[in-house]
Amino acid sequence: MIMAWLWNSMVLKISDTCMFLNSAKAIWFTVEETYSKAKDAAQIYEVKVKTMAAKQGTKTVMEYANQLKSLWMELDHYRVIKAKFSEDLTILREYIEQDQVYDFLVGLNQEYDQVRIQILGKEKVPGLNEVVAIIWSEESRRSLMLKTPTTDSSAMIVEGATVMVAKQK
């Protein structure tokens, strides 16, 4: 049943090459080995180049973070890591996440230097999502602080000035 599902889900030219394999496992591994781009060194290199070249520039913090996260997910697809012990896998994931934090911080605009220094000055550098949240919060704060006064505030100033002029006469 699974073998039939695998054959029917493939392009005819590919399924023909697997027709005489005797198990779903054999079909799966044959197709994976032949057509998968996982572990493709050229693909990995291309994604790494894009990751290293990524800069915030005119993008918002979230746009920049999402661009990097997308590249890292693509990289994870191509770099399949199989660990024998779950503890090793946990240590490796933490290492990769710290590396991602550094990549993210490197590409941020200079206006975030002070926040970057604060993050790097911590005893333990936070995880990626926390770092993105900290920088995003700073971006939001700056955006609010740099807004021009609303028309209501301007009207009050003009109204107050008129009153003062009237009192002086």
N, C-alpha and C positions, 0 to 999 in steps of 0.2 A: 504494500500500500504506500509506504513512504518512498520506495523506489519509483513507483509510478508518478507520485507527486513531483519528485525531483525531475524526472524525465520531462513531464508535461510543463514544468515551469522554465525549462531551458529553451534557447533558440535551437531549431532543428539541427543545425550543423554541429552544435556542441553535444546535444543529447545523443546523436548518432555515435559519437566517440565513446559514450558510456553505456551503450545498449547492452553489452555483454558482460559488464561487471556484475559480480554476484551479491553485493550488499549495498545498502544505503551509505554505509560508512566508506566503502571503496569509491562510490560515486562522488561523495562529498569531498574526500581528500584528493581525488584526481582532478576535479574541477577547481578546487582551491589552489592546488599546486600549479596548475596550468594557467589559470586566469586571474588569480588574485594579485593585486599590486602591493599587498602587505610585504614588508621587508624590501621594497624596491628602493635601492640606494639613491637613484636619481630623483625619485619622488620625495624622499626624505630630505635630500639636499635642497630641493626647490622650496619646500615648506620652511626649512630652517633659514634660507636666505630671506624669504618673505618675513619671517618672524624677527630676524635681526634688523631688517630695514624698517620695521614698523615704528612709526613715530606718531605722537598725538596730532601735531600740526593744528589744523583748523577743526579737527573733530572734537566732539564733547568727550568728557572722560568716559562715559558709558559707551559711546561709539568706538572709541579706541580700545577699551577693555574687551568689548564684544568681538572686535576684529582679532585681537590676540587670542581670545578663548576659542574662536573658530579655527584659527591656525593650529593651536595646540591640540584640538580634538582631531583635526586632520592628521597631525603628526602621530597621535596615539593610534590612529587607524593603521598607519604604515609601520609603526614600531611596536610590534607585538612582543611584550615582555612576559616570559613565563618564569615564575619564581617557584622554587621547591618548598620554601617555608613561608607561611603567611607573615611572620615577623619581618622577614627580608622585604616582602612586598610592601609592607607598611612603611618601613624605613625608606625604601625607594620612592614611594609616593610622596612622602614628606620632602625628600630631597628635590624631586621634580617640581613640587609646588613652590618651594623656596626659590628655585631657579626661575620659575614663572613670575614670582613677585619681583625679583631683580630685573627681569626683562621688561615688565610693566613699568617699573620706576624709571628705568633708563630712558624709555621713550617718551616720558611725560615732558610737557613744556616746562621751561625754566620758571614760570610763575609759581610752580608747585615745589620749588627747591626747599623752602622752609618746612613744609609738611613732610617732604621726602626725608629731610634730616631728622625730623622728630621720629618718623617710622624706623629709620635705620639706627637711631640712637637707643631704641628699646632693647632691653636685655634679650628678649626673644622676639624676632621679627614675626608679626602676625601672618596669618594665612592670606591667600590671594583675595578671597571674597571680602575679608575684613579690610584689607588695604584699599581695595577698589571702593568700598563704602566710605572709608575715611577721606579719600581724595574726592569722591563724588560730593560728599558733604561740604568739603571746602569749596568746590566749584559752585555749589548751590549758594553757600554763604556769600561768596564773592559776587555772584550774580545779583543777589538781593541788595548788597551794599552799594553796588555801582549803578543801580537804577536811578534815573532822574526823579526829582520830586513829582508827585502826582499833581493834577490840576487843582484838586481841592486845597493842597498845601499852598500852591501859588495864589489861589484866590484869597486865602486867609492872609497871606503876606500883603497882597495888594489892598485888601480891605483894611488891614491894620495900618498900612501906610496912609490911606485916605483919612482914617480917623485921626492919626497923628497930625496930618496937615491941617485938618479942620480945627483941631485944638490949638495949634500954633497961631492961627489968625485971630 
